[in-house]
Amino acid sequence: MTINILLIAHAPLAQALRECALHVYPDCGLQVLAIDVPPDEDPEITLRRAEEVKIKLGEGQTLVLTDIFGATPSNVAKKLVEGTQTKLIAGVNLPMLLRAICYRHEPIETLIQRALAGGAQGVMQVAVAAPQNQIKRVYDQKQSNYQQ
């Protein structure tokens, strides 16, 4: 059974993450839905919208991903999942979402571990080094090296 994914985040992050995910996995549009939380919306209204979207996802298991633990989207998501089989992860990023989509056919606890690993492994410092084994060219006005 495939697990549904619901994104709840500060506007416009939830929809933006969903659109990025659909670029990679275009066939998952019905199983990955998003709710953007505007800054001036009452949390009770956001909760009602989230409940409606969760109903659209159907009776299957759902993994809810939210952006910042303790912020309004996270608090709404926490209320949404209380007393249900639905699971919640805070701190969503694109690598986490892509990993969750890729493995949503696995059991929910396995999916959670894979999503957390994807999110953590997707955050890294990237060293910017000068290109190696490159000769400066006479026409290089900025005296920069370019890899081909």
N, C-alpha and C positions, 0 to 999 in steps of 0.2 A: 504494500500500500504506500502511495506517495504522500509525503508530508507537505502540507501547505505552509506558506511563509507569509507573514504579515509584518510589514515595516511601519513603525509609528515613530516619527521624528519631527524635529522642528522644520517648518517650511523653509525652503523647498527640498530639503534633503531626502525625505522618504521617496518622493516621486522621482527625483534625480537618480537615486540609487537603483530604483526599479527600472528606469529607462536604460541605465548602463547595463544592468543584468540582462534585460531583454535584447540588447545588442549582441550579447554573447550567447544567450539561450532564448531565442525568439519563440520557441514553442511552449514556454512556461508561463505565459501571460495570465492564464486563468488561475494558476496556483500560487502566484506571487502578486500580492496586492499591497498598496501603500496608502498611508494616511499622513498628510502633512498637517502639522499643528501650527496654526497661525498664532502670533504672539498675543493677540487680544481675545482669543476664544476661551469661553468658560470651560473648565475641565470636564464638567458634566456633559456638555454638548459634545466634546471630543470623545468622551466615553460612549455616548449613544451612537456616534458615527462609527466608532471602532466595533461596537457590538453588531451593527448592521453589516459592516464589511466582513466580520467573522462569520456571520450567517451565510453570506455569499460564498464563502470558502467551503461550506458544507460541513458534514459530520466528521470528517477525517481529522487526524491529528494536525495541530498547527504549532509552528514555532514562530514566536513573536520576537522581532529584533527592533531594538530602540537605540537612540543615540547616546544620551548622557544619563547615567544613573542618578536618580534624585530630582531630575527636571520634570516638567509637566508631562511630556510624552512618556517618560518612563513610569511616572506615577499612574497615569491612565492605563498603560499597559499592565502594570501590576494589578490594578483593580480588575482588568479584563480577564486575566488568567487565574485569579483567586478561585479556588474550589473547582478547578477544571483540570483536564489532562494536558492543557496547553502549557508550553514551556516558554520561558522568557530569557533573553540574553540582552544585556545593555552593552553599549560601546561598539555598535555596528560600524563596519567599514566595508568598502567594496570587496576586498579579498575574502572577508568573512561571508558576505552574502553570496558570492560566487561559489565558495566551497559548500555552503548550505544547499544551494540549488543543485549543485553537482551530485551531492550525496543524499538527496531527500527521499530516496527509495530505501534507505537503511533505517534501522530502529532509531527512535527519537534520541535516546541517550548517546548512541554512536554518532548521530548527526550533530548533536550539541558539541561533543568533543572535537569533531572534525571542523565545525564552524569556529570554535574558539581557537584551535590551532591555526586555521587559515587566517583569522584576524590577527593573531599575534605574529605569525610568520610573514605577514604582508607589511609589517611595520619594521623598517630598518633604515639605518643610516647608509647612504650611498656615497662612497668615496669618489671624488672627482679627481682623476689623475690626468696628467698630460699624456696624450697618445704616445704609445711606444713605437720605436722603430720607424719613425716618420722623419723624413728629410724636409727641412724648411724649403719652400719653393720661392723663387725670385719674385713671382707675381703675388705673393702673399703679403698684402699691404699692412695687415695688422700684426705680422710676425707671429701668427698663431699656427698651430699644427692642426691639420684636419685628417681624420681617418676616412678612408674610402670604402 
